[in-house]
Amino acid sequence: MTKKAYKCEGDFQMGRNRQHFVIEVVAASEAGARDAAFAELGSRHGVKRREVELKAITALAADDMSAITKKKIA
């Protein structure tokens, strides 16, 4: 199964404010990217899935990826 890089963008509830985020994740599909984004935000910030609003998930081309994401795919 091949993995792709995805850019996930949205916001989540952080106390009384909404915090905007853009993260890159590596997954086999868009649904997997959604789950990876939820897991990453839950791990880093302790937010629950219902507090996260994903607004866009887009596949990244090789030129648009960060160096860390390229290492995860290789």
N, CA, C and O atoms as a GROMACS GRO file, in nm:
protein
  296
    1MET      N    1   0.085  -0.117   0.000
    1MET     CA    2   0.000   0.000   0.000
    1MET      C    3   0.090   0.124   0.000
    1MET      O    4   0.180   0.136   0.082
    2THR      N    5   0.064   0.215  -0.091
    2THR     CA    6   0.145   0.335  -0.100
    2THR      C    7   0.091   0.443  -0.009
    2THR      O    8  -0.030   0.455   0.011
    3LYS      N    9   0.181   0.520   0.045
    3LYS     CA   10   0.143   0.629   0.134
    3LYS      C   11   0.161   0.761   0.061
    3LYS      O   12   0.250   0.775  -0.023
    4LYS      N   13   0.077   0.857   0.094
    4LYS     CA   14   0.082   0.991   0.036
    4LYS      C   15   0.090   1.093   0.149
    4LYS      O   16   0.058   1.062   0.264
    5ALA      N   17   0.131   1.212   0.114
    5ALA     CA   18   0.132   1.322   0.210
    5ALA      C   19   0.007   1.406   0.188
    5ALA      O   20  -0.033   1.433   0.075
    6TYR      N   21  -0.053   1.446   0.298
    6TYR     CA   22  -0.173   1.530   0.294
    6TYR      C   23  -0.154   1.651   0.384
    6TYR      O   24  -0.087   1.644   0.487
    7LYS      N   25  -0.212   1.762   0.343
    7LYS     CA   26  -0.213   1.883   0.426
    7LYS      C   27  -0.354   1.897   0.483
    7LYS      O   28  -0.452   1.903   0.410
    8CYS      N   29  -0.361   1.901   0.617
    8CYS     CA   30  -0.489   1.915   0.685
    8CYS      C   31  -0.496   2.054   0.747
    8CYS      O   32  -0.403   2.098   0.814
    9GLU      N   33  -0.607   2.121   0.722
    9GLU     CA   34  -0.624   2.258   0.771
    9GLU      C   35  -0.758   2.269   0.841
    9GLU      O   36  -0.857   2.210   0.798
   10GLY      N   37  -0.760   2.344   0.949
   10GLY     CA   38  -0.883   2.365   1.023
   10GLY      C   39  -0.857   2.441   1.151
   10GLY      O   40  -0.761   2.517   1.161
   11ASP      N   41  -0.944   2.421   1.249
   11ASP     CA   42  -0.924   2.484   1.379
   11ASP      C   43  -0.984   2.396   1.488
   11ASP      O   44  -1.065   2.308   1.461
   12PHE      N   45  -0.942   2.424   1.612
   12PHE     CA   46  -0.991   2.347   1.725
   12PHE      C   47  -1.009   2.438   1.845
   12PHE      O   48  -0.950   2.546   1.853
   13GLN      N   49  -1.091   2.393   1.938
   13GLN     CA   50  -1.120   2.470   2.059
   13GLN      C   51  -1.003   2.457   2.156
   13GLN      O   52  -0.967   2.346   2.196
   14MET      N   53  -0.943   2.571   2.193
   14MET     CA   54  -0.831   2.575   2.287
   14MET      C   55  -0.870   2.673   2.398
   14MET      O   56  -0.848   2.793   2.387
   15GLY      N   57  -0.929   2.618   2.504
   15GLY     CA   58  -0.980   2.706   2.609
   15GLY      C   59  -1.103   2.779   2.560
   15GLY      O   60  -1.201   2.718   2.518
   16ARG      N   61  -1.097   2.911   2.566
   16ARG     CA   62  -1.211   2.992   2.519
   16ARG      C   63  -1.195   3.038   2.375
   16ARG      O   64  -1.285   3.100   2.319
   17ASN      N   65  -1.081   3.007   2.313
   17ASN     CA   66  -1.051   3.054   2.178
   17ASN      C   67  -1.046   2.938   2.080
   17ASN      O   68  -1.028   2.823   2.118
   18ARG      N   69  -1.062   2.971   1.952
   18ARG     CA   70  -1.043   2.875   1.844
   18ARG      C   71  -0.901   2.893   1.791
   18ARG      O   72  -0.860   3.005   1.760
   19GLN      N   73  -0.825   2.785   1.780
   19GLN     CA   74  -0.688   2.788   1.733
   19GLN      C   75  -0.682   2.730   1.592
   19GLN      O   76  -0.725   2.616   1.570
   20HIS      N   77  -0.630   2.806   1.497
   20HIS     CA   78  -0.617   2.761   1.359
   20HIS      C   79  -0.492   2.673   1.348
   20HIS      O   80  -0.393   2.697   1.417
   21PHE      N   81  -0.496   2.570   1.262
   21PHE     CA   82  -0.381   2.485   1.241
   21PHE      C   83  -0.370   2.441   1.096
   21PHE      O   84  -0.469   2.434   1.024
   22VAL      N   85  -0.248   2.411   1.055
   22VAL     CA   86  -0.217   2.349   0.927
   22VAL      C   87  -0.108   2.247   0.957
   22VAL      O   88   0.001   2.285   1.001
   23ILE      N   89  -0.136   2.118   0.934
   23ILE     CA   90  -0.036   2.015   0.958
   23ILE      C   91  -0.026   1.923   0.837
   23ILE      O   92  -0.122   1.909   0.761
   24GLU      N   93   0.090   1.862   0.821
   24GLU     CA   94   0.112   1.763   0.716
   24GLU      C   95   0.115   1.626   0.782
   24GLU      O   96   0.182   1.606   0.883
   25VAL      N   97   0.043   1.533   0.724
   25VAL     CA   98   0.040   1.395   0.773
   25VAL      C   99   0.064   1.300   0.657
   25VAL      O  100   0.043   1.336   0.541
   26VAL      N  101   0.109   1.180   0.689
   26VAL     CA  102   0.132   1.076   0.589
   26VAL      C  103   0.030   0.966   0.613
   26VAL      O  104   0.017   0.914   0.724
   27ALA      N  105  -0.043   0.930   0.508
   27ALA     CA  106  -0.147   0.827   0.521
   27ALA      C  107  -0.171   0.762   0.385
   27ALA      O  108  -0.127   0.811   0.281
   28ALA      N  109  -0.242   0.650   0.388
   28ALA     CA  110  -0.272   0.577   0.265
   28ALA      C  111  -0.391   0.637   0.190
   28ALA      O  112  -0.401   0.623   0.068
   29SER      N  113  -0.481   0.704   0.263
   29SER     CA  114  -0.600   0.761   0.199
   29SER      C  115  -0.640   0.889   0.272
   29SER      O  116  -0.582   0.925   0.374
   30GLU      N  117  -0.739   0.956   0.216
   30GLU     CA  118  -0.787   1.080   0.278
   30GLU      C  119  -0.852   1.052   0.415
   30GLU      O  120  -0.838   1.131   0.508
   31ALA      N  121  -0.922   0.941   0.426
   31ALA     CA  122  -0.981   0.903   0.555
   31ALA      C  123  -0.872   0.874   0.658
   31ALA      O  124  -0.887   0.909   0.775
   32GLY      N  125  -0.764   0.812   0.614
   32GLY     CA  126  -0.652   0.788   0.703
   32GLY      C  127  -0.584   0.917   0.745
   32GLY      O  128  -0.537   0.929   0.858
   33ALA      N  129  -0.580   1.013   0.654
   33ALA     CA  130  -0.522   1.144   0.685
   33ALA      C  131  -0.607   1.216   0.790
   33ALA      O  132  -0.553   1.282   0.879
   34ARG      N  133  -0.737   1.203   0.780
   34ARG     CA  134  -0.828   1.263   0.878
   34ARG      C  135  -0.801   1.205   1.017
   34ARG      O  136  -0.790   1.279   1.114
   35ASP      N  137  -0.790   1.072   1.025
   35ASP     CA  138  -0.762   1.007   1.153
   35ASP      C  139  -0.624   1.045   1.207
   35ASP      O  140  -0.608   1.065   1.327
   36ALA      N  141  -0.525   1.056   1.118
   36ALA     CA  142  -0.390   1.093   1.161
   36ALA      C  143  -0.388   1.236   1.215
   36ALA      O  144  -0.316   1.265   1.311
   37ALA      N  145  -0.466   1.325   1.155
   37ALA     CA  146  -0.473   1.463   1.203
   37ALA      C  147  -0.538   1.468   1.342
   37ALA      O  148  -0.490   1.539   1.431
   38PHE      N  149  -0.647   1.393   1.360
   38PHE     CA  150  -0.711   1.387   1.491
   38PHE      C  151  -0.614   1.331   1.596
   38PHE      O  152  -0.607   1.383   1.707
   39ALA      N  153  -0.540   1.227   1.561
   39ALA     CA  154  -0.446   1.166   1.654
   39ALA      C  155  -0.333   1.263   1.690
   39ALA      O  156  -0.293   1.272   1.806
   40GLU      N  157  -0.282   1.334   1.592
   40GLU     CA  158  -0.173   1.429   1.616
   40GLU      C  159  -0.217   1.543   1.708
   40GLU      O  160  -0.145   1.579   1.801
   41LEU      N  161  -0.334   1.598   1.682
   41LEU     CA  162  -0.384   1.708   1.766
   41LEU      C  163  -0.419   1.660   1.906
   41LEU      O  164  -0.396   1.730   2.004
   42GLY      N  165  -0.475   1.541   1.916
   42GLY     CA  166  -0.505   1.485   2.047
   42GLY      C  167  -0.379   1.460   2.127
   42GLY      O  168  -0.376   1.482   2.248
   43SER      N  169  -0.276   1.413   2.060
   43SER     CA  170  -0.150   1.384   2.125
   43SER      C  171  -0.079   1.511   2.172
   43SER      O  172  -0.030   1.518   2.284
   44ARG      N  173  -0.075   1.610   2.085
   44ARG     CA  174  -0.003   1.734   2.117
   44ARG      C  175  -0.078   1.824   2.215
   44ARG      O  176  -0.019   1.879   2.308
   45HIS      N  177  -0.209   1.838   2.195
   45HIS     CA  178  -0.286   1.938   2.269
   45HIS      C  179  -0.394   1.881   2.359
   45HIS      O  180  -0.458   1.955   2.434
   46GLY      N  181  -0.416   1.750   2.353
   46GLY     CA  182  -0.516   1.688   2.438
   46GLY      C  183  -0.660   1.723   2.403
   46GLY      O  184  -0.748   1.719   2.489
   47VAL      N  185  -0.684   1.756   2.276
   47VAL     CA  186  -0.820   1.789   2.234
   47VAL      C  187  -0.892   1.665   2.184
   47VAL      O  188  -0.829   1.572   2.133
   48LYS      N  189  -1.020   1.664   2.200
   48LYS     CA  190  -1.102   1.552   2.154
   48LYS      C  191  -1.145   1.576   2.009
   48LYS      O  192  -1.143   1.689   1.960
   49ARG      N  193  -1.182   1.469   1.941
   49ARG     CA  194  -1.221   1.479   1.800
   49ARG      C  195  -1.338   1.575   1.779
   49ARG      O  196  -1.342   1.645   1.678
   50ARG      N  197  -1.429   1.579   1.872
   50ARG     CA  198  -1.546   1.667   1.854
   50ARG      C  199  -1.509   1.814   1.865
   50ARG      O  200  -1.586   1.900   1.822
   51GLU      N  201  -1.391   1.846   1.921
   51GLU     CA  202  -1.345   1.984   1.934
   51GLU      C  203  -1.267   2.031   1.812
   51GLU      O  204  -1.234   2.149   1.801
   52VAL      N  205  -1.238   1.939   1.719
   52VAL     CA  206  -1.160   1.970   1.599
   52VAL      C  207  -1.253   1.983   1.480
   52VAL      O  208  -1.340   1.900   1.458
   53GLU      N  209  -1.233   2.089   1.402
   53GLU     CA  210  -1.308   2.108   1.278
   53GLU      C  211  -1.209   2.110   1.163
   53GLU      O  212  -1.135   2.208   1.146
   54LEU      N  213  -1.206   2.003   1.084
   54LEU     CA  214  -1.120   1.998   0.966
   54LEU      C  215  -1.193   2.066   0.851
   54LEU      O  216  -1.304   2.027   0.815
   55LYS      N  217  -1.130   2.167   0.793
   55LYS     CA  218  -1.194   2.241   0.685
   55LYS      C  219  -1.149   2.194   0.548
   55LYS      O  220  -1.225   2.201   0.451
   56ALA      N  221  -1.023   2.147   0.538
   56ALA     CA  222  -0.972   2.103   0.408
   56ALA      C  223  -0.864   1.997   0.427
   56ALA      O  224  -0.780   2.008   0.516
   57ILE      N  225  -0.868   1.896   0.342
   57ILE     CA  226  -0.764   1.795   0.335
   57ILE      C  227  -0.724   1.785   0.189
   57ILE      O  228  -0.806   1.749   0.104
   58THR      N  229  -0.598   1.818   0.159
   58THR     CA  230  -0.551   1.815   0.021
   58THR      C  231  -0.426   1.731   0.010
   58THR      O  232  -0.340   1.734   0.098
   59ALA      N  233  -0.416   1.656  -0.099
   59ALA     CA  234  -0.296   1.576  -0.126
   59ALA      C  235  -0.185   1.671  -0.168
   59ALA      O  236  -0.209   1.767  -0.241
   60LEU      N  237  -0.062   1.642  -0.123
   60LEU     CA  238   0.051   1.727  -0.155
   60LEU      C  239   0.136   1.664  -0.265
   60LEU      O  240   0.155   1.542  -0.268
   61ALA      N  241   0.186   1.748  -0.354
   61ALA     CA  242   0.283   1.703  -0.453
   61ALA      C  243   0.421   1.698  -0.387
   61ALA      O  244   0.439   1.756  -0.280
   62ALA      N  245   0.515   1.631  -0.448
   62ALA     CA  246   0.649   1.616  -0.390
   62ALA      C  247   0.717   1.751  -0.367
   62ALA      O  248   0.795   1.765  -0.274
   63ASP      N  249   0.688   1.849  -0.451
   63ASP     CA  250   0.750   1.982  -0.437
   63ASP      C  251   0.695   2.059  -0.317
   63ASP      O  252   0.764   2.146  -0.263
   64ASP      N  253   0.574   2.029  -0.274
   64ASP     CA  254   0.509   2.104  -0.168
   64ASP      C  255   0.534   2.047  -0.029
   64ASP      O  256   0.499   2.111   0.070
   65MET      N  257   0.593   1.929  -0.018
   65MET     CA  258   0.613   1.864   0.112
   65MET      C  259   0.731   1.924   0.187
   65MET      O  260   0.826   1.974   0.128
   66SER      N  261   0.721   1.918   0.320
   66SER     CA  262   0.835   1.957   0.402
   66SER      C  263   0.936   1.843   0.403
   66SER      O  264   0.904   1.731   0.363
   67ALA      N  265   1.057   1.870   0.449
   67ALA     CA  266   1.162   1.769   0.452
   67ALA      C  267   1.126   1.655   0.547
   67ALA      O  268   1.158   1.539   0.519
   68ILE      N  269   1.061   1.685   0.657
   68ILE     CA  270   1.023   1.582   0.754
   68ILE      C  271   0.921   1.487   0.693
   68ILE      O  272   0.930   1.366   0.713
   69THR      N  273   0.825   1.541   0.619
   69THR     CA  274   0.723   1.457   0.557
   69THR      C  275   0.785   1.369   0.448
   69THR      O  276   0.744   1.254   0.431
   70LYS      N  277   0.882   1.422   0.375
   70LYS     CA  278   0.949   1.341   0.274
   70LYS      C  279   1.021   1.223   0.336
   70LYS      O  280   1.022   1.115   0.277
   71LYS      N  281   1.080   1.240   0.454
   71LYS     CA  282   1.149   1.132   0.522
   71LYS      C  283   1.051   1.025   0.568
   71LYS      O  284   1.083   0.906   0.565
   72LYS      N  285   0.931   1.065   0.610
   72LYS     CA  286   0.830   0.969   0.656
   72LYS      C  287   0.781   0.880   0.542
   72LYS      O  288   0.749   0.764   0.564
   73ILE      N  289   0.775   0.934   0.422
   73ILE     CA  290   0.725   0.858   0.307
   73ILE      C  291   0.832   0.763   0.256
   73ILE      O  292   0.800   0.650   0.217
   74ALA      N  293   0.957   0.805   0.256
   74ALA     CA  294   1.067   0.723   0.201
   74ALA      C  295   1.091   0.596   0.274
   74ALA      O  296   1.180   0.519   0.237
   0.00000   0.00000   0.00000
